[in-house]
Amino acid sequence: MADLTPAKLNYRDPATWVATWGGSGFLKPAPGTWGTLGGLPFGILFLVLGGPVVLALAAIALFPLGLWATRRVEGMTGDHDSGFIVVDEVVGIWITLLFAAITPVSVVLAFVLFRAFDALKPWPVSHFDKNVPGAMGVMLDDVAAGLMAGLCLLGLRYVGIA
C-alpha cells in the first residue's frame, strides 16, 4: 500500500472527498485511524437516532458509494489502496458499532477492536486484502474486520465487559 502524494487527485471530484471521508484520510500519521475516528461520530449518531437498523442501512448505502469513490481515486492515482482512502474504515467501524451498546466503554472497545483487526489482518481479513482485486478488495477487508471486531464485542458484552 503506497502512500502517494495526494497531488495526483482531482480535488473537485466528489469521489476524492468520499474516498478520503471529507479529507480525514489526509491526516497523518495513521490515516486509517483518522478515517475511523472521522466515521465514528456518524455511526454513533445513526445508532442513537435510529438504532441498529438505520446504522445497518447507512453502512449498506455507503458500501457501493465507497466502491465507486475508491475505483475513481485508484484510477486517478494509479495506485491500489492508497493510505488516504479511508471510506472502507468508515464502513468497517459502522459494522462494528452494530454490535455495540451505546456506552463509552462499548464504543471505545469497538474502535480498538476494529483498528486491531484492520491493522493485523488475521484470516479472513487477510484473504480479502490479498486475493480480491481493486476497490472490492479494499472495501471487503474492512467489512470482514468490522464483522470480526463486532463478534468479539458481542462476546465482551455477553460477559459484561462492554
C-alpha positions in Angstrom: 0.0 0.0 0.0 1.8 3.1 -1.2 1.2 6.5 0.2 1.2 8.6 -2.9 1.2 12.4 -2.8 -2.4 13.4 -2.9 -1.4 15.9 -5.7 -2.5 13.3 -8.2 -6.1 13.6 -7.0 -8.7 15.8 -8.6 -9.9 17.7 -5.6 -13.0 18.9 -7.5 -14.2 15.3 -7.9 -16.7 14.3 -5.2 -15.1 10.8 -5.3 -12.0 12.3 -3.7 -13.9 13.6 -0.7 -16.0 10.4 -0.3 -12.9 8.2 -0.5 -11.0 10.3 2.0 -14.1 10.8 4.2 -14.1 14.5 3.9 -10.3 14.7 4.0 -9.7 12.8 7.2 -7.6 10.4 5.1 -5.1 13.1 4.5 -4.3 13.4 8.3 -1.1 11.8 9.4 0.2 9.7 11.0 -2.1 6.7 10.6 -4.8 7.9 8.1 -6.8 4.8 8.7 -7.1 5.6 12.3 -8.2 9.2 11.5 -10.7 7.9 9.0 -12.1 5.5 11.6 -12.3 8.4 14.1 -14.0 10.5 11.4 -16.7 7.9 10.8 -17.3 7.1 14.5 -19.5 10.1 15.4 -21.7 9.5 12.3 -22.1 5.8 13.3 -23.0 6.7 16.9 -25.5 9.3 15.6 -27.1 6.8 13.3 -27.2 4.3 16.2 -28.7 6.8 18.7 -31.2 8.3 16.3 -32.4 5.1 14.5 -30.9 2.1 16.2 -29.1 -0.8 14.5 -31.4 -0.9 11.5 -30.6 2.7 10.5 -26.9 2.2 11.1 -27.0 -1.1 9.0 -28.8 0.7 6.2 -26.3 3.6 6.3 -23.4 1.0 6.1 -25.1 -0.8 3.2 -25.6 2.5 1.4 -22.1 3.7 2.0 -20.6 0.4 0.7 -21.4 0.9 -3.1 -20.6 4.6 -2.7 -17.2 3.7 -1.3 -16.7 1.2 -4.1 -17.4 4.0 -6.7 -15.1 6.5 -4.9 -12.3 4.0 -4.4 -12.4 3.0 -8.1 -12.2 6.6 -9.2 -9.4 7.5 -6.8 -7.4 4.4 -7.8 -7.9 5.5 -11.4 -6.6 9.0 -10.6 -3.5 7.8 -8.7 -2.8 4.6 -10.5 -2.3 3.0 -7.0 -4.2 0.3 -5.2 -5.4 1.1 -1.7 -3.6 4.3 -1.1 -3.4 5.2 2.6 -5.6 8.2 2.2 -8.6 6.1 1.0 -10.5 5.7 4.3 -14.1 5.2 3.3 -13.5 1.5 3.9 -12.7 2.2 7.5 -15.9 4.1 7.9 -17.9 1.2 6.7 -15.9 -1.2 8.9 -16.4 0.8 12.1 -20.1 1.2 11.4 -20.4 -2.6 11.0 -18.6 -3.0 14.4 -20.9 -0.5 16.0 -23.8 -2.6 15.1 -22.7 -4.9 17.9 -22.1 -2.1 20.4 -24.1 -0.8 23.3 -24.4 2.9 23.4 -21.9 3.3 26.2 -18.5 4.9 26.3 -16.8 1.6 27.1 -18.5 -0.2 24.3 -17.7 2.5 21.8 -14.0 2.6 22.8 -13.8 -1.2 22.6 -15.5 -1.1 19.2 -12.9 1.4 17.9 -9.9 -0.5 19.4 -11.1 -3.9 18.2 -11.8 -2.7 14.7 -8.5 -1.0 14.4 -6.7 -4.1 15.7 -8.5 -6.4 13.2 -7.9 -3.9 10.4 -4.2 -3.4 11.1 -3.3 -7.0 12.0 -5.4 -8.5 9.2 -6.0 -12.1 10.6 -7.7 -14.5 8.3 -10.3 -13.9 6.7 -9.4 -10.2 6.6 -6.1 -11.0 5.0 -7.8 -13.2 2.4 -9.9 -10.3 1.1 -6.9 -7.9 1.3 -4.6 -10.2 -0.7 -7.0 -12.1 -3.0 -9.8 -9.7 -4.0 -8.6 -7.2 -6.6 -9.4 -3.5 -6.9 -11.9 -1.5 -4.9 -13.9 -4.6 -3.9 -10.8 -5.9 -2.0 -10.2 -2.5 -0.4 -13.8 -2.5 0.9 -14.3 -6.1 1.8 -11.3 -6.5 4.1 -12.7 -3.8 6.3 -16.1 -5.4 6.2 -14.5 -8.6 7.4 -12.5 -6.7 10.1 -15.8 -4.9 11.2 -17.6 -8.2 11.5 -14.8 -9.9 13.4 -14.5 -6.9 15.8 -18.2 -6.8 16.2 -18.4 -10.5 17.1 -15.6 -10.0 19.7 -17.5 -7.0 21.0 -20.7 -9.1 21.3 -18.8 -11.7 23.3 -17.5 -8.9 25.6 -21.0 -7.6 26.0 -22.2 -11.1 26.8 -19.7 -11.5 29.7 -20.5 -8.0 31.0 -17.3 -6.2 29.9 -18.8 -4.0 27.2 
